[in-house]
Amino acid sequence: MKKIIFFATIFLTINTYSVPTNFHGYLRSGVGNDLSSNKQKCFNNPGSQGNEFRLANECSTYGETTFLFNFTDTTQSTNQEGQSFKVQTTLAFFPENNTQYGDEATKNDVDIVETFFQAKNLEGLPYTYWVGKRFYRDVDIHMNDFYYFAAMNGVGAGVTDIPLFSGNFSLAYLQETMKSDTSSDQLTKSYVDLRLLNVGINDNNFLNFWFALGKASDGKIDNKTYEKVSGGAYGFRLRTNLQSGFNDFALIYGNGLLSTLNVYDNGELTATKNNDDKYRIRIVESFTSKFSDKLEIHSALTFEQRNTGDLESNWLSFGVRPMYVINKNLRWVNQLGYSRVENQLKTNILTRATTALEIAPNESIWARPVIRLFLSETTWNKSNQSDFGGKRNSHSLGAQGEAWF
């Protein structure tokens, strides 16, 4: 709460002194029951990524509030078109949704997930420059809350918007530091990230390319030994614009330190695993399109083949979310999902079926805010039974509000 008050004070103070300020974010909150007089429970297939088939599987309040301060001097007639100097900070909060007060325990406080500075197209300085802590990522699969391509969020600095071929080139340095809670031990992972975005093939097809290299030194933290590790990630994403939607196809490979395809997985450094064998291949097909005035569909297929240094596994995920428009402000949304994680030891399978009525401001599947009433059933196989309280299924009946602005 102190962090929120602190940043709200800054926001109001700067706004008072005529610094143009924008405020935007994301919010969701709701209530749910498991049909046995208990709070709804949320389930994810062990070994999967993101929050598969998220509709009716979000048990807490979550919000991101972004403050964007624009320090561009608009009084000078010599200013170049499109120039800006901005500071952005984002707070994320995630109370458990158990009660109104006292819901933010230590692990459910407020995080400062972004604070960075950005200068764009200033006199004598073409391109865009940034430094600080930020989300540094590409697109996501919305129904799985999964940023699957070039998700390198962290602390760093970079240059973007450099014209190259028919696209824009970006270069960034990023790092993450692991620290001990009980001593001065620490270990830093460092990355160089290169991206070539929006390379046009024709009027409707565009390619994004991603290449990253990372390394980490060896050391000890709290009696846990970490090896010197390096690795790389390479991939592309093809965006096809459809008449009433889009299709994304992505292929990504990572090894060693970047076998997780992101910055923030500390487990990849431990000396107890064979780091030379680690790799991940990820294939994603994501599709959203409007088929008529009444029907719009969002779907996604993800496949991963991976080796974590001590275990080989495959992950297959498929979900579809059709939406039927009843009228401008009321629609019927359904979601079906299947997830399978298979390794040498066991196979985990999870399925989810959800139906919901939504109130929204217009007919688009992306229209927000929404208020939804949902009913959902999640089932799993025997292999997952011990992880989910010995049961084989669970139900959720509830309501939720969601907005981005």
C-alpha positions as CSV (number, residue, x, y, z in Angstrom):
1,M,0.0,0.0,0.0
2,K,2.9,2.4,0.8
3,K,4.2,1.9,-2.8
4,I,0.8,2.7,-4.3
5,I,0.6,5.9,-2.2
6,F,4.1,6.9,-3.1
7,F,3.6,6.6,-6.9
8,A,0.2,8.2,-6.7
9,T,1.8,11.2,-5.0
10,I,4.5,11.4,-7.7
11,F,1.8,11.1,-10.4
12,L,-0.3,13.9,-9.0
13,T,2.7,16.1,-8.3
14,I,4.2,15.9,-11.8
15,N,0.7,16.3,-13.3
16,T,0.2,19.4,-11.2
17,Y,3.4,20.9,-12.7
18,S,2.1,20.5,-16.3
19,V,4.0,17.4,-17.3
20,P,1.6,15.5,-19.7
21,T,0.7,12.2,-18.0
22,N,-1.0,9.1,-19.1
23,F,-2.4,6.3,-17.1
24,H,-3.2,2.8,-18.4
25,G,-3.2,-0.8,-17.2
26,Y,-4.9,-4.1,-16.8
27,L,-7.3,-5.3,-14.0
28,R,-9.3,-8.4,-13.2
29,S,-11.2,-9.5,-10.1
30,G,-14.0,-11.9,-9.3
31,V,-15.5,-14.5,-7.1
32,G,-15.9,-18.2,-7.5
33,N,-17.1,-21.4,-5.8
34,D,-16.2,-25.1,-6.3
35,L,-19.9,-26.2,-5.9
36,S,-19.0,-27.6,-2.5
37,S,-19.3,-24.4,-0.6
38,N,-15.5,-23.7,-0.9
39,K,-13.6,-21.0,-2.8
40,Q,-12.9,-22.1,-6.4
41,K,-9.5,-23.7,-7.0
42,C,-7.3,-23.1,-10.0
43,F,-5.3,-25.9,-11.7
44,N,-2.5,-26.0,-14.2
45,N,-0.9,-29.0,-15.8
46,P,2.5,-29.6,-14.3
47,G,5.2,-28.9,-16.9
48,S,2.9,-26.5,-19.0
49,Q,3.6,-22.8,-19.5
50,G,1.4,-19.7,-18.8
51,N,-2.1,-20.3,-17.5
52,E,-3.7,-22.6,-20.0
53,F,-7.3,-22.0,-20.8
54,R,-7.5,-19.2,-18.3
55,L,-11.2,-18.5,-18.6
56,A,-12.6,-19.5,-15.1
57,N,-9.0,-20.4,-13.9
58,E,-8.0,-17.1,-12.3
59,C,-8.6,-17.3,-8.6
60,S,-7.1,-14.0,-7.4
61,T,-7.3,-10.3,-8.1
62,Y,-4.6,-9.0,-10.4
63,G,-3.7,-5.6,-11.7
64,E,-1.1,-3.6,-13.5
65,T,-1.2,0.2,-13.4
66,T,1.2,2.1,-15.6
67,F,2.1,5.8,-15.2
68,L,3.6,7.4,-18.3
69,F,5.2,10.8,-18.0
70,N,5.9,12.7,-21.2
71,F,8.7,15.3,-20.8
72,T,8.8,16.2,-24.5
73,D,9.3,20.0,-25.0
74,T,6.4,20.9,-27.3
75,T,7.1,24.6,-27.2
76,Q,10.0,24.5,-29.7
77,S,9.1,24.9,-33.4
78,T,12.3,23.1,-34.3
79,N,11.2,19.8,-32.7
80,Q,11.3,16.8,-35.1
81,E,8.1,15.0,-35.8
82,G,7.5,12.0,-33.6
83,Q,10.1,12.9,-31.0
84,S,9.5,12.2,-27.3
85,F,11.2,11.8,-24.0
86,K,9.2,9.6,-21.6
87,V,9.5,7.9,-18.2
88,Q,7.3,4.9,-17.5
89,T,6.7,2.9,-14.3
90,T,4.3,0.0,-13.8
91,L,3.0,-1.5,-10.5
92,A,1.7,-5.0,-10.3
93,F,-0.5,-6.2,-7.4
94,F,-2.1,-9.6,-6.8
95,P,-4.0,-10.1,-3.5
96,E,-5.4,-13.6,-3.0
97,N,-9.0,-12.4,-3.1
98,N,-9.9,-14.0,0.3
99,T,-11.2,-10.9,2.1
100,Q,-11.4,-7.1,1.6
101,Y,-8.8,-6.0,4.1
102,G,-5.5,-7.8,5.1
103,D,-5.5,-9.6,1.8
104,E,-2.0,-8.6,0.8
105,A,0.3,-11.0,2.6
106,T,4.1,-10.7,2.1
107,K,4.0,-12.8,-1.0
108,N,1.0,-10.8,-2.3
109,D,2.3,-7.3,-2.0
110,V,2.9,-4.7,-4.8
111,D,5.8,-5.1,-7.2
112,I,7.4,-2.4,-9.3
113,V,7.7,-4.4,-12.5
114,E,8.7,-1.4,-14.7
115,T,10.7,1.8,-14.3
116,F,12.4,2.9,-17.5
117,F,13.4,5.9,-19.5
118,Q,12.9,6.3,-23.2
119,A,14.0,9.0,-25.7
120,K,12.9,8.9,-29.3
121,N,13.9,10.8,-32.5
122,L,15.6,13.7,-30.7
123,E,17.6,16.3,-32.7
124,G,20.8,14.7,-33.9
125,L,19.8,11.4,-32.2
126,P,17.7,9.2,-34.5
127,Y,16.2,5.9,-33.3
128,T,14.7,5.2,-29.8
129,Y,16.9,4.7,-26.7
130,W,15.8,3.2,-23.4
131,V,17.3,2.1,-20.1
132,G,15.8,0.6,-16.9
133,K,13.5,-2.2,-15.8
134,R,10.8,-3.2,-18.3
135,F,8.6,-5.7,-20.0
136,Y,10.6,-6.6,-23.1
137,R,8.5,-9.1,-25.0
138,D,6.5,-9.8,-28.2
139,V,3.0,-11.2,-28.5
140,D,1.1,-13.6,-26.3
141,I,-1.6,-16.3,-26.6
142,H,-4.4,-14.5,-24.7
143,M,-6.4,-17.6,-23.7
144,N,-3.2,-19.0,-22.1
145,D,-1.8,-15.8,-20.7
146,F,1.5,-17.0,-22.4
147,Y,4.1,-14.7,-23.9
148,Y,5.8,-17.3,-26.0
149,F,8.1,-15.3,-28.3
150,A,11.1,-13.1,-27.2
151,A,9.9,-12.7,-23.6
152,M,13.1,-11.2,-22.2
153,N,11.7,-9.0,-19.4
154,G,14.3,-7.7,-17.1
155,V,16.8,-4.9,-16.3
156,G,18.7,-3.5,-19.2
157,A,19.2,-0.9,-21.9
158,G,18.8,-0.8,-25.7
159,V,18.3,0.9,-29.0
160,T,15.2,0.3,-31.1
161,D,13.5,1.5,-34.3
162,I,16.6,1.3,-36.5
163,P,15.5,0.9,-40.1
164,L,16.9,-2.3,-41.6
165,F,15.7,-4.0,-44.8
166,S,11.9,-3.4,-44.7
167,G,11.7,-3.7,-40.9
168,N,13.0,-2.3,-37.6
169,F,16.1,-3.5,-35.9
170,S,16.5,-3.5,-32.0
171,L,19.6,-4.2,-29.9
172,A,19.5,-4.6,-26.1
173,Y,21.6,-5.7,-23.1
174,L,19.6,-7.4,-20.3
175,Q,20.5,-9.0,-17.0
176,E,19.2,-10.7,-13.9
177,T,20.9,-11.0,-10.6
178,M,20.2,-13.8,-8.1
179,K,20.9,-12.9,-4.5
180,S,21.0,-14.8,-1.2
181,D,18.5,-13.9,1.5
182,T,21.0,-14.7,4.2
183,S,24.4,-13.7,2.8
184,S,26.2,-11.4,0.3
185,D,26.3,-14.2,-2.3
186,Q,25.0,-13.3,-5.7
187,L,25.2,-14.4,-9.4
188,T,24.4,-12.4,-12.5
189,K,23.2,-13.6,-15.8
190,S,23.9,-11.4,-18.9
191,Y,22.2,-11.4,-22.3
192,V,22.5,-9.7,-25.7
193,D,19.2,-9.5,-27.5
194,L,18.7,-8.7,-31.2
195,R,15.4,-8.4,-33.0
196,L,14.4,-7.6,-36.6
197,L,10.7,-6.8,-36.5
198,N,7.9,-6.2,-39.1
199,V,9.8,-7.4,-42.1
200,G,7.2,-7.2,-44.9
201,I,6.9,-10.2,-47.3
202,N,3.8,-8.7,-48.9
203,D,0.8,-6.5,-47.8
204,N,-0.5,-9.2,-45.4
205,N,2.5,-11.1,-44.2
206,F,5.2,-9.9,-41.8
207,L,8.1,-11.6,-40.1
208,N,9.7,-11.0,-36.7
209,F,13.2,-12.5,-36.1
210,W,14.8,-13.0,-32.7
211,F,18.3,-13.9,-31.7
212,A,19.8,-13.8,-28.2
213,L,22.9,-15.0,-26.4
214,G,23.4,-15.3,-22.7
215,K,26.1,-16.3,-20.2
216,A,26.4,-16.7,-16.4
217,S,29.5,-17.2,-14.2
218,D,29.8,-20.0,-11.7
219,G,29.4,-19.6,-8.0
220,K,27.6,-20.5,-4.8
221,I,24.4,-19.2,-3.3
222,D,23.2,-20.6,0.0
223,N,25.3,-23.8,-0.4
224,K,23.8,-24.4,-3.8
225,T,26.4,-24.6,-6.6
226,Y,25.9,-23.0,-10.0
227,E,27.9,-23.8,-13.1
228,K,29.3,-21.4,-15.7
229,V,26.6,-21.6,-18.4
230,S,26.1,-20.0,-21.8
231,G,23.4,-20.5,-24.4
232,G,21.4,-19.0,-27.3
233,A,17.9,-18.6,-28.6
234,Y,16.8,-18.2,-32.2
235,G,13.4,-17.9,-33.7
236,F,10.9,-16.3,-36.0
237,R,7.2,-15.4,-35.9
238,L,5.1,-15.0,-39.0
239,R,2.0,-12.7,-38.7
240,T,-0.6,-13.0,-41.4
241,N,-3.3,-10.4,-41.4
242,L,-6.7,-11.8,-42.3
243,Q,-9.8,-9.9,-43.5
244,S,-11.3,-10.0,-40.0
245,G,-8.4,-11.2,-37.7
246,F,-4.9,-12.6,-37.8
247,N,-2.8,-15.8,-37.7
248,D,0.5,-16.2,-36.0
249,F,3.0,-19.0,-36.6
250,A,6.3,-19.2,-34.6
251,L,9.3,-21.5,-34.4
252,I,11.8,-21.0,-31.6
253,Y,14.9,-22.9,-30.5
254,G,17.0,-22.3,-27.3
255,N,19.8,-24.2,-25.6
256,G,21.9,-24.0,-22.4
257,L,21.2,-20.9,-20.4
258,L,18.4,-19.9,-22.9
259,S,16.8,-23.3,-23.1
260,T,13.9,-21.7,-21.1
261,L,13.6,-19.0,-23.8
262,N,13.5,-16.3,-21.2
263,V,15.7,-14.5,-18.6
264,Y,14.2,-15.5,-15.3
265,D,14.7,-19.3,-14.7
266,N,17.4,-19.7,-12.1
267,G,17.1,-23.5,-12.1
268,E,18.9,-23.6,-15.4
269,L,22.3,-22.8,-13.7
270,T,22.5,-25.6,-11.1
271,A,25.5,-27.9,-11.3
272,T,23.3,-30.9,-10.5
273,K,22.1,-31.0,-14.1
274,N,23.8,-31.6,-17.4
275,N,23.7,-28.1,-18.8
276,D,25.3,-29.1,-22.2
277,D,22.2,-31.2,-23.0
278,K,19.6,-28.6,-22.3
279,Y,17.4,-27.4,-25.2
280,R,13.9,-26.4,-26.1
281,I,12.0,-26.4,-29.4
282,R,8.7,-24.5,-29.4
283,I,6.1,-24.3,-32.2
284,V,3.1,-22.1,-31.8
285,E,0.1,-21.6,-34.1
286,S,-2.4,-18.9,-32.9
287,F,-5.5,-17.8,-34.8
288,T,-8.2,-15.3,-34.2
289,S,-10.9,-14.4,-36.7
290,K,-14.4,-13.2,-37.1
291,F,-16.5,-15.6,-39.3
292,S,-19.7,-13.6,-39.3
293,D,-21.5,-10.8,-37.4
294,K,-22.3,-13.4,-34.8
295,L,-19.3,-15.7,-34.5
296,E,-15.7,-15.0,-33.6
297,I,-13.0,-17.6,-32.7
298,H,-9.7,-17.5,-30.8
299,S,-7.6,-20.6,-30.8
300,A,-4.0,-21.8,-30.2
301,L,-1.8,-24.8,-30.6
302,T,1.5,-25.1,-28.8
303,F,4.1,-27.9,-29.0
304,E,7.4,-28.1,-27.1
305,Q,10.2,-30.7,-27.1
306,R,12.7,-30.1,-24.3
307,N,15.5,-31.4,-22.2
308,T,16.0,-29.8,-18.8
309,G,19.4,-31.5,-18.2
310,D,18.0,-34.5,-16.3
311,L,14.6,-35.1,-18.1
312,E,13.3,-35.1,-21.6
313,S,9.7,-34.2,-22.1
314,N,7.1,-33.0,-24.7
315,W,4.3,-30.6,-24.1
316,L,1.2,-30.4,-26.3
317,S,-1.5,-27.8,-25.7
318,F,-4.6,-27.0,-27.8
319,G,-7.4,-24.6,-26.9
320,V,-10.3,-23.0,-28.7
321,R,-12.6,-20.1,-27.6
322,P,-15.6,-19.5,-29.8
323,M,-17.8,-16.4,-29.0
324,Y,-21.4,-16.1,-30.2
325,V,-22.8,-12.5,-30.2
326,I,-26.3,-12.4,-28.8
327,N,-26.6,-8.6,-29.1
328,K,-24.2,-5.6,-29.0
329,N,-23.6,-5.9,-25.3
330,L,-24.2,-9.6,-24.5
331,R,-22.3,-12.6,-25.8
332,W,-21.9,-16.3,-25.1
333,V,-18.3,-17.5,-24.8
334,N,-17.2,-21.2,-24.6
335,Q,-13.7,-22.6,-24.2
336,L,-12.3,-26.1,-24.6
337,G,-8.7,-27.0,-23.8
338,Y,-6.5,-30.1,-23.8
339,S,-2.9,-30.2,-22.3
340,R,-0.5,-33.2,-22.3
341,V,3.0,-33.2,-20.7
342,E,4.9,-36.4,-21.3
343,N,8.3,-37.6,-20.1
344,Q,10.1,-40.8,-19.4
345,L,8.5,-41.1,-16.0
346,K,4.8,-40.2,-16.5
347,T,2.2,-38.5,-18.7
348,N,0.1,-35.6,-17.2
349,I,-3.1,-34.8,-19.0
350,L,-5.5,-31.9,-18.1
351,T,-8.7,-30.8,-19.9
352,R,-11.0,-27.9,-19.2
353,A,-14.4,-27.0,-20.5
354,T,-15.9,-23.6,-19.7
355,T,-19.1,-21.7,-20.7
356,A,-19.7,-18.1,-19.9
357,L,-22.1,-15.2,-20.5
358,E,-20.3,-11.8,-20.9
359,I,-21.5,-8.2,-20.8
360,A,-19.3,-6.0,-22.9
361,P,-19.3,-2.6,-24.6
362,N,-19.3,-4.0,-28.1
363,E,-19.3,-7.1,-30.2
364,S,-15.5,-7.7,-30.5
365,I,-13.9,-10.7,-28.8
366,W,-11.3,-8.2,-27.5
367,A,-13.8,-5.7,-26.2
368,R,-13.1,-4.7,-22.6
369,P,-14.2,-4.2,-19.9
370,V,-16.3,-7.3,-19.5
371,I,-18.4,-8.8,-16.7
372,R,-18.8,-12.5,-17.0
373,L,-20.7,-15.3,-15.3
374,F,-18.9,-18.7,-15.8
375,L,-19.3,-22.4,-15.2
376,S,-16.3,-24.6,-15.7
377,E,-15.1,-28.2,-15.2
378,T,-11.4,-29.3,-15.1
379,T,-10.5,-32.9,-15.3
380,W,-7.1,-34.7,-15.2
381,N,-5.7,-38.3,-15.4
382,K,-4.5,-40.5,-12.6
383,S,-0.9,-39.2,-13.0
384,N,-2.0,-35.8,-11.9
385,Q,-4.2,-37.1,-9.0
386,S,-1.6,-36.8,-6.3
387,D,-0.8,-33.2,-7.3
388,F,-4.5,-32.2,-7.1
389,G,-5.7,-33.5,-3.7
390,G,-6.4,-37.1,-4.9
391,K,-9.4,-36.0,-7.0
392,R,-9.9,-36.4,-10.7
393,N,-11.9,-33.3,-11.4
394,S,-13.1,-29.9,-10.1
395,H,-15.9,-27.5,-10.9
396,S,-16.0,-23.7,-10.8
397,L,-19.1,-21.4,-10.7
398,G,-18.4,-17.7,-10.5
399,A,-18.3,-14.2,-11.9
400,Q,-15.3,-12.1,-13.0
401,G,-14.6,-8.6,-14.3
402,E,-11.7,-7.9,-16.6
403,A,-10.4,-4.7,-18.2
404,W,-7.5,-3.2,-20.1
405,F,-7.3,0.5,-20.7
